[in-house]
């Protein structure tokens, strides 16, 4: 960082990080930089996993996303004051746009080649992480070796009360899209007194937020942003449970590896695997995870 500008080095080390990264991250904290930051999913995941954020940098070209990020980052700071002091939140430090010369630097460094970033991705459906909606995404990362990640991921089971068939259609930014028009699976049955029998509707903001691991009430704290705009931002964002799964499985995949000869003298070979709950995701006991209220009518969710 120089004069408020994040400098991208001419050569970027994209090799898989050392297994000590996760321990050092918890002991010393990290700088969290979210380009295309949306609803601050990466920031929330770090906090829920107990990682202190020494500085939070954010970029997004959407004014709505920027407004929501300002509100959400403060909410997260109040929820995790020891991990995210308000003084570390620097949302205005960077331009909303990713500058073209930075992308050129990434290409020259080999991190971007027009087809892939940091090698080949891993892919999984957010429903595996306990999400109430399908969201199949590819993830590029140097937090893990892909085959090691997949070995740990194979052990993760979706919570027994949430079968793959019970997950809703992928939440989209487009409102009233074809996926959410009758008789398609994205619709739900109306339950009000004036609805005709079998009449359907599109899932509302509250239900979409719950499905993706967020709280609609938190999103609505942003002044001047209505539900339609919030739904658009939500549909473009990452599923919070999937992002948390990515981090936790990445950590577990490194702690379960045999100790190499190079690290045998400096690391404890008996490092336990990251504990996981029934959904395969460890959660911060001080955090909150919005779940569907009893009796709500979300249809297939």
C-alpha positions in Angstrom: 0.0 0.0 0.0 1.5 3.4 -1.0 -0.4 6.7 -0.8 -3.7 4.9 -0.6 -3.1 2.8 -3.7 -2.7 -1.0 -3.5 0.4 -1.9 -5.4 0.4 -5.2 -7.3 3.9 -6.6 -7.6 5.3 -7.4 -11.0 5.7 -11.0 -10.0 3.1 -12.7 -7.9 3.8 -15.8 -6.0 0.9 -18.1 -6.7 2.4 -21.2 -5.1 0.3 -22.9 -2.5 0.9 -21.3 0.9 2.7 -23.0 3.7 0.5 -24.8 6.2 1.7 -22.4 8.9 -0.4 -19.6 7.3 -3.6 -20.5 9.2 -1.9 -20.5 12.5 -0.1 -17.3 11.8 -3.3 -15.7 10.6 -5.1 -16.5 13.8 -2.1 -15.3 15.9 -1.2 -12.2 14.0 -4.2 -11.3 11.9 -4.5 -10.6 8.2 -5.2 -7.8 5.7 -8.5 -8.7 4.0 -8.8 -7.2 0.5 -12.1 -7.9 -1.3 -12.2 -6.8 -5.0 -15.8 -7.1 -6.3 -16.6 -7.2 -2.6 -20.4 -7.3 -2.7 -21.8 -8.0 0.7 -18.4 -8.5 2.4 -18.7 -12.3 2.4 -15.0 -12.8 2.7 -14.8 -10.5 5.7 -17.6 -12.2 7.5 -16.1 -15.6 6.9 -12.8 -14.6 8.5 -14.5 -13.2 11.5 -16.8 -16.2 12.0 -13.7 -18.4 11.8 -11.9 -16.3 14.5 -9.4 -14.5 12.3 -8.5 -11.0 13.3 -8.6 -8.5 10.5 -5.8 -5.8 10.8 -7.0 -3.9 7.8 -10.1 -4.3 5.6 -10.0 -3.0 2.0 -12.9 -3.1 -0.3 -13.8 -2.4 -4.0 -17.0 -2.7 -5.9 -18.3 -0.8 -8.9 -21.9 -1.0 -7.6 -23.0 2.1 -5.6 -25.6 -0.2 -3.9 -23.0 -2.7 -2.9 -20.8 0.1 -1.6 -23.6 1.4 0.6 -24.4 -2.0 1.9 -20.8 -2.7 2.6 -20.5 0.5 4.7 -23.4 -0.6 6.9 -22.5 -4.3 7.1 -18.8 -3.7 8.0 -19.9 -1.6 11.0 -22.4 -4.3 12.0 -19.7 -6.9 11.8 -17.4 -4.7 13.8 -19.9 -4.4 16.6 -20.5 -8.2 16.5 -16.7 -8.9 16.6 -15.1 -5.9 18.2 -11.9 -7.7 19.1 -11.4 -9.1 15.6 -12.5 -6.0 13.6 -12.0 -2.7 15.3 -13.7 0.1 13.4 -10.3 1.8 12.8 -9.3 -1.1 10.5 -12.2 -0.6 8.1 -10.9 1.4 5.1 -13.6 1.2 2.5 -12.7 4.5 0.8 -9.0 3.7 0.6 -9.2 2.3 -2.9 -10.9 3.4 -6.1 -14.1 1.4 -6.8 -12.7 0.2 -10.1 -9.9 -2.2 -10.7 -7.4 -0.3 -12.7 -6.4 -1.8 -16.0 -2.6 -1.6 -15.3 -3.1 -3.8 -12.2 -4.8 -6.4 -14.4 -1.9 -6.2 -16.8 0.5 -6.8 -13.9 -1.5 -9.9 -13.0 -1.3 -11.2 -16.5 2.5 -10.6 -16.7 2.9 -12.3 -13.4 1.0 -15.4 -14.6 -1.9 -15.1 -12.2 -4.2 -14.3 -15.1 -3.9 -15.9 -18.5 -7.3 -15.3 -19.9 -8.5 -18.8 -19.0 -7.7 -19.4 -15.3 -6.4 -17.8 -12.2 -3.9 -19.5 -9.9 -4.1 -22.8 -11.7 -7.3 -25.0 -11.9 -10.3 -24.4 -9.7 -12.2 -26.6 -7.3 -16.0 -26.6 -7.7 -18.8 -27.4 -5.3 -22.5 -26.6 -4.8 -23.3 -24.3 -1.9 -25.9 -26.8 -0.9 -23.1 -29.1 0.3 -22.2 -26.4 2.9 -25.8 -26.3 4.3 -27.1 -23.5 2.1 -30.8 -23.5 1.4 -30.3 -22.8 -2.3 -28.1 -24.4 -5.0 -25.1 -22.3 -6.1 -22.5 -24.2 -8.1 -19.4 -22.1 -8.3 -15.7 -22.6 -9.2 -13.1 -21.3 -6.8 -9.4 -20.5 -7.6 -7.2 -20.3 -4.6 -3.6 -20.9 -3.4 -4.8 -21.8 0.1 -4.7 -25.5 -0.7 -3.7 -28.2 -3.1 -6.8 -29.1 -5.1 -6.5 -32.8 -4.6 -6.1 -32.4 -0.9 -9.0 -30.0 -0.7 -11.2 -32.5 -2.6 -10.2 -35.3 -0.2 -11.4 -33.4 2.8 -14.5 -32.1 0.9 -15.5 -35.7 0.2 -15.9 -36.2 3.9 -18.3 -33.3 4.3 -22.0 -34.2 4.5 -24.9 -31.9 4.0 -27.0 -31.7 7.3 -29.5 -34.6 7.4 -32.4 -32.2 7.5 -31.3 -30.5 4.2 -31.2 -32.9 1.3 -29.9 -31.8 -2.1 -33.5 -32.1 -3.4 -34.8 -29.7 -0.7 -32.5 -26.9 -1.8 -34.1 -24.1 -3.7 -33.2 -22.8 -7.2 -30.1 -20.6 -7.4 -30.9 -17.1 -6.2 -30.4 -14.6 -9.1 -29.9 -10.9 -9.4 -32.7 -10.7 -12.0 -36.1 -10.3 -10.4 -39.0 -12.2 -11.7 -36.7 -14.3 -13.9 -38.0 -17.4 -15.7 -36.6 -19.6 -13.0 -39.0 -18.0 -10.5 -42.1 -18.1 -12.6 -44.8 -20.8 -12.4 -44.6 -23.7 -12.8 -40.8 -23.7 -12.4 -39.1 -24.9 -9.2 -38.1 -21.4 -8.0 -41.7 -20.5 -7.1 -43.3 -21.0 -3.7 -46.9 -21.5 -2.7 -48.7 -18.4 -1.5 -50.2 -18.8 1.9 -52.1 -15.6 2.5 -55.9 -15.5 3.0 -56.4 -13.9 -0.5 -54.4 -16.4 -2.5 -56.1 -19.0 -4.7 -55.3 -22.6 -4.1 -52.0 -23.5 -5.6 -51.1 -19.9 -6.5 -47.4 -19.3 -6.5 -45.0 -16.4 -6.1 -41.3 -15.6 -6.3 -39.3 -16.0 -3.1 -39.0 -12.6 -1.3 -35.9 -10.8 0.0 -36.1 -12.4 3.5 -36.2 -15.9 2.0 -33.4 -15.2 -0.4 -31.2 -13.8 2.3 -31.9 -16.8 4.6 -31.1 -19.2 1.8 -27.7 -17.6 1.2 -26.7 -17.2 4.8 -27.5 -13.6 5.3 -30.0 -11.5 7.3 -32.5 -9.4 5.3 -33.0 -7.2 8.4 -29.2 -6.4 8.4 -29.3 -5.6 4.7 -32.3 -3.2 5.2 -30.3 -1.1 7.7 -28.7 0.5 4.6 -30.4 3.9 4.1 -32.0 4.6 0.8 -31.8 1.1 -0.6 -35.1 -0.8 -1.3 -35.7 -4.5 -1.3 -35.5 -4.7 -5.1 -32.0 -3.2 -5.1 -30.9 -5.4 -2.2 -32.2 -8.5 -4.0 -30.1 -7.6 -7.0 -26.9 -7.2 -4.9 -27.7 -10.5 -3.1 -28.1 -12.4 -6.3 -24.7 -11.3 -7.5 -22.9 -12.2 -4.2 -21.3 -15.3 -2.9 -23.1 -17.7 -0.7 -21.9 -17.1 2.8 -22.0 -20.7 3.9 -20.1 -21.8 0.8 -17.3 -19.2 1.4 -17.0 -20.4 5.0 -16.9 -24.0 3.8 -14.1 -23.0 1.4 -11.9 -21.5 4.2 -12.6 -24.2 6.8 -12.0 -27.1 4.4 -8.8 -25.3 3.1 -7.5 -25.2 6.7 -8.5 -28.8 7.4 -6.8 -30.0 4.2 -3.5 -28.5 5.3 -3.6 -29.7 8.9 -4.3 -33.2 7.8 -1.3 -33.4 5.5 1.8 -35.5 6.5 4.6 -33.3 7.7 7.3 -32.7 5.0 11.0 -33.1 5.7 11.4 -29.4 5.3 8.9 -28.5 8.0 9.5 -31.4 10.4 11.8 -29.4 12.5 9.5 -26.4 12.8 6.0 -27.8 12.9 4.1 -30.1 15.1 3.0 -33.2 13.2 0.1 -33.8 15.6 -1.7 -30.7 14.7 -5.4 -31.6 14.9 -7.8 -31.2 12.0 -10.1 -28.2 12.1 -13.2 -29.2 14.1 -16.4 -29.1 12.0 -20.0 -29.2 12.9 -22.8 -31.3 11.3 -22.8 -29.0 8.3 -19.1 -29.3 7.9 -18.6 -25.7 8.8 -17.2 -24.5 12.1 -18.9 -21.4 13.3 -17.9 -18.6 15.7 -19.9 -19.1 18.9 -20.2 -15.3 19.2 -21.4 -14.9 15.7 -24.9 -15.3 14.3 -26.1 -17.6 11.5 -29.6 -16.7 10.2 -31.7 -19.7 9.8 -35.4 -20.0 8.6 -37.9 -19.2 11.3 -40.2 -22.1 12.2 -43.3 -22.2 10.1 -42.3 -19.9 7.3 -43.5 -20.9 3.9 -40.4 -21.2 1.6 -41.8 -24.1 -0.3 -38.9 -26.4 -1.4 -36.3 -24.8 0.9 
